[in-house]
Amino acid sequence: MKFIVKKKTISGKIVVTKDLKGEVMKKLIIVLLILSLVITGCSSKEVSDDKKEPTEVKEEVKDEEKDKVVEEEKDKEEEKDVEEDKDVKEEDMSKFCVPGYQLGEIPAIPVIEVPTIPSYSEEQKKVLDSVKEKIESIPGVTVKEATCENGEMVYVSGFLVSDEDSSVTTTEEGSSVVNEDGSGVLNTDDVTAVVNEDGGGVVNKDGVSVVVAPDGSGTISDDENGITIVRSPDGTGTYESNDVSITISGEYSGVYTGSNYSLIYSEKGKAQYSDDDLSIMISDGKAMITKGEDTITVDAKPLAKVPLIGKIPTLEKLERDNVCGIRIVFDDSILFDFDKFDLRPEGKEVIKKVVGIVSELNIESIEVHGHTDSMASDEYNMELSNNRANSVKEYAMEMGITSSVTAKGFGETKPVAPNKNSDGSDNPAGRQANRRVEFFIPVK
């Protein structure tokens, strides 16, 4: 059915203008075709996006894996850079450490060892004097006599005592008077001793003079070695030698002055350390460290108590100590860094000098003894002491030592000072003295 529009003109004529249905239908068909093409194109794209070829999917997975690997490598590089920065920082901070100690840690005031009064044969004295004269000028090395009991070397021994039980004895060597209460008098060519009932008294032998009271106070003067010790009843006092001065004023107060460094412990938690390169001031848990123009502040390690002077032994009897050799004692902070057994450059120089001297003196045999304090387990300390003794032995042999050399570690079993105080608290000064390596030179 067709709709035809007819238009009537002014003149009255009727004119047919258009066939509207045909025209509209054409336009509708064109619009529908265009919409159909647009919709088809969009759906095709969605299908192609949703249903990609397997090869394309694999390529995308590979790209994602590559990106992941790249990210992981980047993370590893960043971690490595952080570790390297940390290592560099630690290396830079090491210049602020006292050799052999951790950052923010300083040495304790050294323990004052109350000496024994040993007897010497002429040969023993000759060898000991030769070693002392040549070696004691080396920093970090001391020479001491070694005493033995029942064939074993011991580190603590008493004063002169006598075997005489009779009231009066006179021999070619001298005379003695011994009372029932243990008091008495001994006179020989090289010894004068007056022993009181309470154990106090006076002993003079080989240039050493001892005045002791029953409470352990007194004075020891060794003119030959330039040593003087004065002890009060409470353990305070002084020690003076040719190159060391120590004043003990209390358990948190003392002064040490040596050839390498000085210490001032002023009160609990406060102390100062100084040497040619470093200055350290500790207060309220912080350590201000200055080296040259650089200054840093770090957490301080806890300060040790100042070790009081041990009691001077009372003179209950009179006998002669049995000297069996010489101990050349190396300070472990000179030889090794903290908890290590590889030798420091300074330690190698010290051993090299000592090796040259003992070779010059034609010492036949040397035993290298390693010792530790009581920190850590027995097994660990034994292993560390063995490793340190062997490190010294191997380097001495590398330096051409002419003596026969053996090495042995004793761990914590041979202390020269208590590792703990009488109240059970830690004794850093005692532990510091116990950490050592020794050359033991037997002398018959």
LINPE-V62389 format. One record per residue. N is the residue number from 1. SS is DSSP state (H for helix, E for strand, L for the rest). PSI is psi in degrees with one decimal (999 if undefined). D_FIRST is the distance of its C-alpha to the first C-alpha in Angstrom with 2 decimals. Layout:
N	SS	PSI	D_FIRST
N	SS	PSI	D_FIRST
This chain:
1	L	129.8	0.00
2	L	143.3	3.77
3	L	119.7	6.81
4	E	129.2	9.79
5	E	126.3	13.22
6	E	137.9	15.72
7	E	131.3	19.35
8	E	124.2	22.08
9	L	174.9	25.35
10	L	-33.9	28.86
11	L	-5.7	29.34
12	L	-0.3	26.50
13	L	149.7	24.28
14	E	128.7	20.62
15	E	133.3	19.60
16	E	121.3	16.25
17	E	-55.2	17.08
18	E	159.3	14.51
19	E	95.9	11.12
20	H	-40.3	11.62
21	H	-45.2	9.27
22	H	-40.1	10.98
23	H	-44.6	14.23
24	H	-41.9	14.27
25	H	-40.3	13.42
26	H	-45.2	16.24
27	H	-39.9	18.58
28	H	-41.6	18.02
29	H	-42.0	18.74
30	H	-44.1	21.84
31	H	-43.6	23.08
32	H	-40.0	22.76
33	H	-42.7	24.64
34	H	-46.4	27.35
35	H	-39.6	27.81
36	H	-42.7	28.01
37	H	-40.8	30.71
38	H	-46.8	32.66
39	H	-42.7	32.68
40	H	-42.0	33.66
41	H	-42.6	36.44
42	H	-45.2	37.85
43	H	-33.7	37.96
44	H	-38.4	39.57
45	H	-41.2	42.21
46	H	-39.6	42.93
47	H	-41.5	43.32
48	H	-31.7	45.59
49	H	-40.0	47.63
50	H	-30.4	47.96
51	L	73.4	48.58
52	L	158.1	51.08
53	L	146.0	52.97
54	H	-36.8	56.43
55	H	-41.1	58.29
56	H	-39.3	56.84
57	H	-44.6	57.81
58	H	-41.4	61.35
59	H	-39.8	61.73
60	H	-39.8	60.82
61	H	-44.4	63.35
62	H	-42.2	66.01
63	H	-41.3	65.34
64	H	-41.4	65.68
65	H	-41.1	68.96
66	H	-44.4	70.28
67	H	-38.9	69.52
68	H	-43.8	71.31
69	H	-42.8	74.34
70	H	-43.1	74.47
71	H	-42.8	74.42
72	H	-43.5	77.18
73	H	-40.1	79.32
74	H	-43.2	78.83
75	H	-42.3	79.95
76	H	-42.1	82.98
77	H	-40.7	83.94
78	H	-42.1	83.69
79	H	-41.5	85.87
80	H	-42.3	88.32
81	H	-40.0	88.48
82	H	-44.9	89.17
83	H	-42.2	91.95
84	H	-41.1	93.43
85	H	-38.8	93.38
86	H	-44.4	95.09
87	H	-43.2	97.71
88	H	-41.6	98.34
89	H	-44.2	98.65
90	H	-39.7	101.11
91	H	-40.8	103.06
92	H	-37.3	103.22
93	H	-22.3	104.34
94	H	-24.6	107.13
95	H	-15.4	109.19
96	H	6.1	109.52
97	L	141.3	111.07
98	L	130.5	114.79
99	L	127.8	115.60
100	L	0.9	115.36
101	L	162.3	113.52
102	L	166.0	109.94
103	L	129.3	108.18
104	L	8.6	109.60
105	L	141.6	112.63
106	L	160.0	116.26
107	L	156.2	119.45
108	L	158.7	121.53
109	L	126.2	125.06
110	L	151.7	127.03
111	L	134.5	129.18
112	L	111.8	132.88
113	L	122.0	134.63
114	L	116.2	138.10
115	L	156.7	140.17
116	L	173.0	142.69
117	L	85.3	146.20
118	L	162.6	146.53
119	L	151.6	149.63
120	L	141.6	149.74
121	L	164.0	151.85
122	H	-39.3	152.89
123	H	-41.5	150.45
124	H	-46.5	147.56
125	H	-38.3	148.25
126	H	-46.7	148.51
127	H	-46.2	145.13
128	H	-44.2	143.43
129	H	-40.1	144.81
130	H	-45.2	143.70
131	H	-45.0	140.13
132	H	-45.7	139.95
133	H	-39.2	141.28
134	H	-28.5	138.75
135	H	-33.0	135.62
136	L	-8.7	135.53
137	L	-10.3	134.63
138	L	125.1	131.23
139	L	137.9	128.52
140	L	8.0	127.13
141	E	132.3	130.08
142	E	156.2	133.06
143	E	128.1	136.09
144	E	156.4	137.55
145	E	149.5	140.19
146	E	130.4	139.05
147	E	150.0	141.02
148	E	148.7	141.13
149	E	127.5	142.06
150	L	39.5	142.64
151	L	0.6	141.33
152	E	140.0	138.02
153	E	135.8	137.06
154	E	157.0	136.61
155	L	-12.3	135.22
156	L	125.4	137.02
157	L	159.5	140.79
158	L	-174.5	143.58
159	L	-177.0	146.46
160	L	134.7	149.93
161	L	161.1	151.64
162	L	147.9	154.91
163	L	-9.1	155.83
164	L	124.9	159.25
165	L	-16.5	159.86
166	L	162.8	163.51
167	L	-43.0	164.73
168	E	130.9	166.38
169	E	132.5	165.92
170	E	125.4	167.56
171	L	-179.4	166.81
172	L	-30.0	167.13
173	L	-23.9	163.54
174	E	-159.6	164.22
175	E	156.0	164.68
176	E	147.5	162.62
177	E	118.7	163.23
178	E	121.3	160.82
179	L	166.7	161.19
180	L	-29.0	160.05
181	L	2.2	157.14
182	L	-6.7	155.78
183	L	165.5	156.98
184	E	-175.5	159.22
185	E	138.9	160.09
186	E	131.6	159.64
187	E	120.8	161.38
188	E	-175.5	161.00
189	L	-34.7	161.11
190	L	2.3	157.43
191	E	136.8	156.55
192	E	124.6	157.67
193	E	135.0	156.01
194	E	115.9	156.77
195	E	126.7	154.80
196	L	166.0	154.89
197	L	-37.0	154.64
198	L	3.1	151.13
199	L	-9.9	149.88
200	L	171.9	150.14
201	E	-165.3	152.39
202	E	137.4	152.89
203	E	134.1	152.48
204	E	124.5	153.41
205	E	134.7	152.67
206	L	40.4	151.88
207	L	1.6	151.29
208	E	130.9	149.00
209	E	130.2	150.07
210	E	128.5	148.45
211	E	118.3	149.17
212	E	141.7	147.28
213	L	160.9	147.26
214	L	-21.2	146.44
215	L	5.5	143.08
216	L	-0.7	141.96
217	L	165.4	142.48
218	E	-164.9	144.69
219	E	138.2	144.99
220	E	126.3	144.78
221	E	121.8	146.14
222	E	94.2	145.91
223	L	-37.6	147.86
224	L	-39.3	147.36
225	L	3.3	143.55
226	L	35.7	143.34
227	E	133.9	141.61
228	E	129.0	142.25
229	E	129.4	140.49
230	E	122.3	141.15
231	E	132.6	139.63
232	L	166.0	139.72
233	L	-30.7	139.67
234	L	5.3	135.96
235	L	-5.5	134.95
236	L	165.6	134.52
237	E	-160.1	136.58
238	E	156.4	136.67
239	E	129.5	136.72
240	E	132.1	138.06
241	L	-173.5	138.40
242	L	-31.3	138.71
243	L	4.9	134.94
244	L	138.7	133.39
245	E	128.4	133.77
246	E	132.1	132.27
247	E	123.8	132.67
248	E	115.0	131.44
249	E	-17.7	131.19
250	E	-178.8	129.05
251	L	-13.9	126.19
252	L	9.9	123.66
253	E	125.8	125.99
254	E	163.8	127.65
255	E	134.7	128.08
256	E	130.4	128.16
257	E	118.0	129.21
258	L	-175.0	129.34
259	L	-23.5	129.35
260	L	-31.7	125.55
261	E	169.9	124.06
262	E	152.5	124.90
263	E	142.3	123.53
264	E	110.7	123.87
265	E	110.2	122.78
266	E	-39.2	123.21
267	E	178.2	121.77
268	L	122.8	119.25
269	L	1.7	116.00
270	E	131.3	117.42
271	E	162.9	118.87
272	E	143.3	119.15
273	E	140.6	119.32
274	E	140.6	120.29
275	E	-165.2	121.19
276	L	-24.6	121.21
277	L	-33.4	117.39
278	E	148.7	115.91
279	E	125.0	116.30
280	E	126.7	114.74
281	E	122.5	114.89
282	E	130.3	113.75
283	E	134.9	113.14
284	L	40.9	110.92
285	L	3.8	109.20
286	E	147.4	108.29
287	E	118.1	109.93
288	E	115.5	109.96
289	E	129.7	110.72
290	E	127.9	111.79
291	E	112.7	112.25
292	L	-124.0	113.06
293	L	-1.1	110.54
294	E	135.8	107.97
295	E	132.9	107.85
296	E	159.7	105.62
297	E	126.2	105.60
298	E	169.8	104.80
299	E	134.5	105.41
300	L	145.7	109.07
301	L	150.4	110.41
302	L	140.0	112.70
303	L	142.2	116.26
304	L	154.3	119.09
305	L	149.5	122.02
306	L	123.9	125.16
307	L	126.1	127.49
308	L	157.6	130.82
309	L	132.1	133.97
310	L	155.0	135.15
311	L	142.2	138.49
312	L	124.2	141.55
313	L	139.2	142.97
314	L	159.5	146.14
315	L	82.4	149.26
316	L	-37.5	150.04
317	L	179.6	151.86
318	L	111.9	152.87
319	L	166.3	151.62
320	L	134.4	150.39
321	L	152.6	146.79
322	L	100.3	146.29
323	E	125.7	144.69
324	E	0.5	143.04
325	E	-163.1	141.00
326	E	138.0	138.83
327	E	119.9	135.25
328	E	110.4	133.24
329	E	124.8	130.35
330	E	129.8	127.06
331	E	125.5	124.78
332	H	-25.2	121.44
333	H	-19.5	119.41
334	H	-39.0	121.15
335	H	-39.4	120.29
336	E	152.8	116.82
337	L	168.3	113.66
338	L	123.8	112.66
339	L	21.9	112.20
340	L	165.0	112.43
341	L	3.6	115.01
342	L	137.0	114.37
343	E	138.5	117.05
344	L	154.6	116.33
345	H	-40.7	117.58
346	H	-37.6	120.25
347	H	-38.7	121.31
348	H	-39.1	121.77
349	H	-40.7	124.05
350	H	-47.0	126.17
351	H	-39.1	126.55
352	H	-42.8	127.39
353	H	-44.5	130.24
354	H	-40.8	131.61
355	H	-42.7	131.46
356	H	-38.6	133.51
357	H	-46.4	136.13
358	H	-30.0	136.55
359	H	-38.7	136.77
360	H	-33.4	139.44
361	L	-0.1	141.38
362	L	43.6	141.23
363	L	125.3	139.74
364	L	-45.8	139.76
365	E	148.6	136.92
366	E	135.6	134.15
367	E	125.0	131.89
368	E	117.9	128.55
369	E	128.3	127.57
370	E	137.2	124.12
371	E	149.6	123.75
372	L	174.7	120.89
373	L	-166.7	120.61
374	L	6.3	119.38
375	L	152.4	115.71
376	L	-178.1	113.26
377	L	162.4	114.22
378	H	-42.5	117.52
379	H	-43.9	115.71
380	H	-44.5	113.83
381	H	-38.3	116.98
382	H	-43.0	119.00
383	H	-43.3	116.39
384	H	-43.5	116.17
385	H	-38.4	119.98
386	H	-44.7	120.28
387	H	-40.3	117.64
388	H	-42.1	119.36
389	H	-42.5	122.80
390	H	-33.4	121.54
391	H	-43.5	119.75
392	H	-44.0	123.06
393	H	-48.9	125.03
394	H	-39.0	122.69
395	H	-35.9	122.77
396	H	-41.1	126.57
397	H	-36.9	126.90
398	H	-32.0	124.51
399	L	3.9	126.84
400	L	32.5	129.78
401	L	137.6	131.67
402	L	-12.8	134.95
403	L	156.4	135.36
404	E	127.7	134.25
405	E	131.9	131.12
406	E	161.0	129.45
407	E	142.8	126.61
408	E	138.6	125.85
409	E	140.6	123.59
410	L	1.5	124.85
411	L	-130.0	121.71
412	L	11.7	122.73
413	L	-11.2	125.90
414	L	64.5	128.45
415	L	150.1	127.84
416	L	-5.5	130.26
417	L	156.6	128.91
418	L	136.6	127.10
419	L	-18.3	123.29
420	E	152.0	123.10
421	L	169.3	125.10
422	L	-24.8	127.40
423	L	5.9	124.74
424	L	-4.9	122.23
425	L	163.0	120.15
426	E	145.2	119.22
427	L	81.8	121.91
428	H	-35.6	120.16
429	H	-41.4	123.48
430	H	-43.1	124.96
431	H	-36.8	121.92
432	H	-39.7	122.12
433	H	-31.3	125.73
434	H	-23.0	124.86
435	L	103.9	122.18
436	E	162.3	124.41
437	E	137.3	125.49
438	E	145.3	129.22
439	E	116.5	131.52
440	E	119.2	134.32
441	E	105.9	137.44
442	E	136.2	140.03
443	L	121.4	143.60
444	L	999	146.50
